[in-house]
């Protein structure tokens, strides 16, 4: 089982002049990436493109997954709603797995005796770089100050420079404390208003929207998800060392089912835990119409539950079907940051500066998504090889 979780070859490295088999052997000896994690990330990146295409071009795009935006009784058309809902899993996966990857990287450095100050400095720089991409690149192409998932990932990562020193038990306690009780703080300042105070609240736990600024990913709810991902990364390392006895697939499936059960219970009683976005009837749309901005307990339980089950299934089948080095999910999963930036620049930029916002429908959005993916795959494949040939580049480390 250990080999099935820590498969040995998942980074494509270009060795000019070497036969393909020799390249594979060298990669097999050098890499310790977990393909399932890259697959999971790659899968949701495909969903993400659909959502971003629809957000820019689809005149009927649904964006009412917040009590601040939803008007009671608003219809939720089946195809439109489903196409939006399947993309809800994207941000939780990115944040959770960012915590997992960071934990594996940092804990390995700690085990090698790397200076603690150097580790903290690297975490802080990496996190700040990621967060600033929202305030610079994304905001420029959006035409307004846009604080979204890169801010949440980057600042949460910076927080881990301190939180990494806590035990896994304490980290889990803190994460669940926010998931369970964070709504108490949020509803004290609801609905969100405008002004400096509201901006600070939105950066931490609420939401904010004006023609000139939008804050959709507050720190604390997403930090809780990153903390859980960090603990999972620690667990994977301890399992590899024989210190943890529960097999990863069993753990993931058990936790995933438990999370979905928690979602069902909270959504059924339709009160606290829904971040004021309540179920109006028993239609499946209303059951799944949970608050993403900011994340409610039902949103967190539903999306993390689905992620855990899918990831568990991927880890189960990985040793059975093997790993294709140029598989689409693997390639997209290993080039997540550059993938994100390129497609956001193209889509958001065309909407902002070429006047292409709301020019089509959802059917066209699916077609554009397919075209985008066909164009992004060879680019990401090239970039992965380019990055592997420039491992000493400081900036490429963050992209």
HELIX and SHEET records of a PDB file:
HELIX    1   1 UNK A    2  UNK A    5  1                                   4    
HELIX    2   2 UNK A   20  UNK A   30  1                                  11    
HELIX    3   3 UNK A   35  UNK A   57  1                                  23    
HELIX    4   4 UNK A   78  UNK A   85  1                                   8    
HELIX    5   5 UNK A   89  UNK A  111  1                                  23    
HELIX    6   6 UNK A  116  UNK A  133  1                                  18    
HELIX    7   7 UNK A  134  UNK A  138  3                                   5    
HELIX    8   8 UNK A  139  UNK A  142  1                                   4    
HELIX    9   9 UNK A  149  UNK A  163  1                                  15    
HELIX   10  10 UNK A  168  UNK A  186  1                                  19    
HELIX   11  11 UNK A  187  UNK A  189  5                                   3    
HELIX   12  12 UNK A  196  UNK A  204  1                                   9    
HELIX   13  13 UNK A  219  UNK A  240  1                                  22    
HELIX   14  14 UNK A  248  UNK A  269  1                                  22    
HELIX   15  15 UNK A  284  UNK A  288  1                                   5    
HELIX   16  16 UNK A  297  UNK A  321  1                                  25    
HELIX   17  17 UNK A  328  UNK A  334  1                                   7    
HELIX   18  18 UNK A  336  UNK A  353  1                                  18    
HELIX   19  19 UNK A  362  UNK A  388  1                                  27    
HELIX   20  20 UNK A  395  UNK A  398  5                                   4    
SHEET    1   A 3 UNK A 145  UNK A 147  0                                        
SHEET    2   A 3 UNK A 213  UNK A 215  1                                        
SHEET    3   A 3 UNK A 208  UNK A 209 -1                                        
END                                                                             
